[in-house]
Amino acid sequence: TGEPMNSALVTTGPPIFMVGSTKIMQLSAFMGGLWWDLTGGSAVLLMTGPDGTAYAYDATIQNGGAVRPWTVPNSAGTWVRAWKATDATGIIQYTQPLVFRVIVSPGTPYYN
């Protein structure tokens, strides 16, 4: 018996999302290494598109964290996302920005 071929896939680099797909963006909040309950607070998903346009999407507080569905727009290139979280007492924290890429289709090479 031979060893299985292509039995694992390893990728590097930022995540790649395809135009038209819907992603569920989630935030599990921690402050000072401890779980930070956002119940009674708010969260906003912040994004910057490849052309520099900034977007802000209100999220739903759920199970002490936040969730926001996002349909990937027809704007291929490098995007950045982060969260602004506010707890019930008014403390505001921002997450570290994360880069991801958007492509038009699985067969479309990524250029920018």
Backbone as CSV, one residue per row, in Angstrom:
resi,resn,N_x,N_y,N_z,CA_x,CA_y,CA_z,C_x,C_y,C_z
1,THR,0.835,-1.185,0.000,0.000,0.000,0.000,0.877,1.244,0.000
2,GLY,0.500,2.198,-0.784,1.245,3.443,-0.839,0.679,4.464,0.117
3,GLU,1.424,5.532,0.322,0.948,6.616,1.174,-0.068,7.456,0.415
4,PRO,-1.086,7.965,1.105,-2.083,8.802,0.420,-1.430,10.065,-0.134
5,MET,-1.866,10.449,-1.286,-1.370,11.670,-1.919,-2.332,12.818,-1.603
6,ASN,-1.791,13.997,-1.414,-2.607,15.194,-1.193,-3.611,15.012,-0.055
7,SER,-3.177,14.400,1.022,-4.096,14.161,2.131,-4.169,15.328,3.107
8,ALA,-3.330,16.334,2.921,-3.355,17.490,3.807,-3.098,18.744,2.983
9,LEU,-3.651,19.820,3.433,-3.459,21.102,2.767,-2.942,22.095,3.793
10,VAL,-1.835,22.709,3.485,-1.264,23.718,4.368,-1.149,25.013,3.574
11,THR,-1.649,26.089,4.129,-1.562,27.378,3.458,-0.843,28.376,4.356
12,THR,-0.283,29.372,3.729,0.336,30.463,4.474,-0.207,31.770,3.922
13,GLY,-0.020,32.806,4.665,-0.480,34.109,4.214,-1.869,34.417,4.724
14,PRO,-2.375,35.580,4.338,-3.693,36.013,4.826,-4.810,35.146,4.254
15,PRO,-5.943,35.072,4.955,-7.093,34.329,4.425,-7.559,34.928,3.111
16,ILE,-8.143,34.093,2.266,-8.675,34.537,0.977,-10.176,34.273,0.961
17,PHE,-10.958,35.314,0.660,-12.408,35.215,0.560,-12.813,35.468,-0.881
18,MET,-13.888,34.829,-1.328,-14.345,34.982,-2.699,-15.555,35.912,-2.767
19,VAL,-15.580,36.775,-3.763,-16.685,37.704,-3.995,-18.002,36.936,-3.984
20,GLY,-18.996,37.476,-3.279,-20.333,36.899,-3.228,-20.552,35.915,-2.095
21,SER,-19.474,35.433,-1.477,-19.653,34.516,-0.349,-20.020,35.315,0.901
22,THR,-20.629,34.647,1.856,-20.985,35.299,3.110,-20.122,34.730,4.218
23,LYS,-19.460,35.598,4.934,-18.594,35.214,6.045,-19.241,35.669,7.345
24,ILE,-19.108,34.857,8.367,-19.586,35.238,9.694,-18.370,35.718,10.477
25,MET,-18.269,37.019,10.671,-17.162,37.594,11.430,-17.516,37.520,12.910
26,GLN,-16.601,37.017,13.716,-16.871,36.838,15.142,-15.771,37.460,15.980
27,LEU,-16.158,37.947,17.130,-15.219,38.512,18.098,-15.421,37.821,19.439
28,SER,-14.376,37.215,19.934,-14.333,36.738,21.323,-13.415,37.706,22.043
29,ALA,-13.971,38.467,22.950,-13.236,39.575,23.560,-12.515,39.147,24.835
30,PHE,-11.263,39.577,24.936,-10.444,39.359,26.125,-9.750,40.666,26.472
31,MET,-9.636,40.937,27.757,-8.899,42.112,28.210,-8.039,41.682,29.394
32,GLY,-6.749,41.984,29.321,-5.835,41.593,30.384,-5.744,40.087,30.541
33,GLY,-5.953,39.352,29.441,-5.881,37.901,29.475,-7.127,37.220,30.001
34,LEU,-8.145,37.994,30.361,-9.392,37.435,30.885,-10.530,37.693,29.906
35,TRP,-11.506,36.779,29.896,-12.656,36.952,29.031,-13.362,38.248,29.389
36,TRP,-13.713,39.023,28.367,-14.343,40.326,28.546,-15.775,40.232,28.032
37,ASP,-16.742,40.282,28.921,-18.151,40.137,28.579,-18.687,41.437,28.005
38,LEU,-19.141,41.392,26.755,-19.682,42.583,26.095,-21.191,42.720,26.240
39,THR,-21.818,41.832,27.000,-23.262,41.909,27.204,-23.638,43.308,27.711
40,GLY,-24.596,43.944,27.036,-25.000,45.304,27.384,-24.162,46.368,26.706
41,GLY,-23.151,45.955,25.960,-22.284,46.891,25.248,-22.552,46.852,23.752
42,SER,-21.533,47.169,22.981,-21.686,47.180,21.526,-20.372,46.789,20.865
43,ALA,-20.477,46.431,19.592,-19.283,46.109,18.809,-19.511,46.567,17.375
44,VAL,-18.450,47.045,16.763,-18.496,47.497,15.378,-17.351,46.824,14.636
45,LEU,-17.680,46.186,13.502,-16.676,45.602,12.621,-16.174,46.709,11.702
46,LEU,-14.894,47.001,11.771,-14.277,48.054,10.969,-13.495,47.417,9.828
47,MET,-13.686,47.915,8.622,-12.971,47.380,7.464,-12.473,48.513,6.585
48,THR,-11.361,48.240,5.917,-10.846,49.149,4.904,-10.636,48.347,3.636
49,GLY,-11.243,48.814,2.531,-11.143,48.115,1.251,-9.850,48.436,0.528
50,PRO,-9.617,47.762,-0.596,-8.364,47.954,-1.337,-8.177,49.361,-1.885
51,ASP,-9.269,50.113,-2.048,-9.169,51.491,-2.546,-9.048,52.504,-1.417
52,GLY,-8.988,52.008,-0.157,-8.842,52.900,0.993,-10.148,53.332,1.632
53,THR,-11.283,52.915,1.053,-12.575,53.267,1.630,-12.774,52.539,2.955
54,ALA,-13.212,53.277,3.983,-13.447,52.691,5.305,-14.921,52.352,5.457
55,TYR,-15.191,51.210,6.098,-16.547,50.746,6.348,-16.690,50.431,7.834
56,ALA,-17.895,50.635,8.376,-18.188,50.293,9.770,-19.533,49.577,9.800
57,TYR,-19.551,48.365,10.368,-20.755,47.544,10.424,-21.089,47.228,11.875
58,ASP,-22.280,47.626,12.319,-22.715,47.275,13.664,-22.864,45.764,13.773
59,ALA,-22.407,45.209,14.875,-22.477,43.769,15.111,-23.498,43.472,16.196
60,THR,-23.869,42.211,16.303,-24.793,41.750,17.334,-23.985,41.172,18.493
61,ILE,-24.299,41.608,19.708,-23.660,41.025,20.888,-24.335,39.682,21.136
62,GLN,-23.515,38.644,21.223,-24.037,37.285,21.337,-23.093,36.458,22.199
63,ASN,-23.622,35.835,23.229,-22.812,35.000,24.129,-21.612,35.765,24.693
64,GLY,-21.791,37.039,24.963,-20.728,37.846,25.546,-19.722,38.370,24.551
65,GLY,-19.779,37.906,23.304,-18.890,38.373,22.232,-19.720,39.101,21.189
66,ALA,-19.227,39.125,19.951,-19.943,39.816,18.879,-19.896,38.998,17.600
67,VAL,-20.905,39.187,16.766,-20.990,38.478,15.495,-21.599,39.403,14.438
68,ARG,-21.090,39.293,13.213,-21.605,40.104,12.108,-21.446,39.320,10.802
69,PRO,-22.563,38.961,10.131,-22.440,38.371,8.801,-21.989,39.448,7.815
70,TRP,-21.170,39.057,6.852,-20.646,40.005,5.869,-20.589,39.329,4.513
71,THR,-21.290,39.905,3.538,-21.227,39.385,2.172,-20.076,40.074,1.460
72,VAL,-19.160,39.281,0.934,-17.944,39.799,0.311,-18.309,40.566,-0.956
73,PRO,-17.977,41.861,-1.010,-18.342,42.685,-2.173,-17.421,42.425,-3.365
74,ASN,-17.830,42.929,-4.504,-17.036,42.772,-5.722,-15.934,43.826,-5.750
75,SER,-14.968,43.641,-4.879,-13.849,44.572,-4.766,-12.596,43.764,-4.408
76,ALA,-11.986,43.180,-5.441,-10.834,42.305,-5.230,-9.629,43.098,-4.749
77,GLY,-8.821,42.458,-3.928,-7.598,43.073,-3.428,-7.417,42.814,-1.947
78,THR,-6.539,43.592,-1.357,-6.221,43.440,0.062,-7.146,44.301,0.908
79,TRP,-7.750,43.672,1.911,-8.636,44.332,2.867,-8.010,44.248,4.248
80,VAL,-8.477,45.121,5.143,-8.064,45.077,6.550,-9.325,45.113,7.399
81,ARG,-9.345,44.280,8.472,-10.493,44.304,9.377,-10.015,44.404,10.815
82,ALA,-10.841,45.011,11.628,-10.595,45.127,13.070,-11.950,45.314,13.740
83,TRP,-11.959,45.250,15.054,-13.185,45.442,15.824,-13.013,46.602,16.793
84,LYS,-14.101,47.339,17.009,-14.200,48.310,18.097,-15.237,47.737,19.060
85,ALA,-14.836,47.445,20.273,-15.738,46.857,21.264,-15.904,47.817,22.427
86,THR,-17.132,47.941,22.894,-17.461,48.791,24.034,-18.281,47.962,25.012
87,ASP,-17.847,47.891,26.272,-18.624,47.117,27.245,-19.729,47.985,27.851
88,ALA,-20.515,47.388,28.722,-21.672,48.079,29.305,-21.289,49.294,30.144
89,THR,-20.028,49.359,30.617,-19.592,50.501,31.419,-18.980,51.606,30.574
90,GLY,-18.863,51.385,29.253,-18.317,52.405,28.360,-16.844,52.267,28.039
91,ILE,-16.188,51.203,28.530,-14.776,50.979,28.189,-14.689,50.561,26.726
92,ILE,-13.812,51.223,25.967,-13.646,50.961,24.539,-12.275,50.335,24.290
93,GLN,-12.264,49.291,23.474,-11.026,48.644,23.055,-11.096,48.364,21.557
94,TYR,-9.944,48.415,20.899,-9.838,48.072,19.482,-8.966,46.828,19.350
95,THR,-9.325,45.951,18.424,-8.493,44.781,18.172,-7.357,45.143,17.233
96,GLN,-6.401,44.266,17.160,-5.314,44.422,16.198,-5.884,44.228,14.793
97,PRO,-5.506,45.065,13.835,-6.001,44.893,12.466,-5.473,43.590,11.856
98,LEU,-6.333,42.945,11.070,-5.959,41.722,10.361,-6.177,41.921,8.868
99,VAL,-5.246,41.435,8.086,-5.311,41.547,6.631,-5.973,40.295,6.060
100,PHE,-6.787,40.474,5.022,-7.305,39.349,4.242,-7.414,39.791,2.791
101,ARG,-7.587,38.834,1.904,-7.662,39.143,0.477,-9.012,38.717,-0.075
102,VAL,-9.457,39.431,-1.086,-10.692,39.108,-1.792,-10.335,38.814,-3.240
103,ILE,-10.875,37.687,-3.751,-10.691,37.322,-5.155,-12.056,37.206,-5.814
104,VAL,-12.084,37.303,-7.151,-13.338,37.268,-7.898,-13.848,35.840,-8.058
105,SER,-12.941,34.888,-8.256,-13.331,33.486,-8.404,-12.141,32.614,-8.029
106,PRO,-12.391,31.316,-7.761,-11.283,30.436,-7.362,-10.156,30.382,-8.390
107,GLY,-10.484,30.567,-9.668,-9.467,30.502,-10.709,-8.797,31.821,-11.002
108,THR,-9.202,32.882,-10.298,-8.648,34.207,-10.552,-7.394,34.410,-9.727
109,PRO,-6.273,34.707,-10.388,-5.066,34.962,-9.592,-5.199,36.264,-8.810
110,TYR,-4.455,36.318,-7.740,-4.473,37.498,-6.880,-3.303,38.393,-7.285
111,TYR,-3.555,39.670,-7.571,-2.507,40.557,-8.047,-2.136,41.684,-7.103
112,ASN,-3.055,42.239,-6.279,-2.695,43.407,-5.491,-2.646,43.109,-4.035
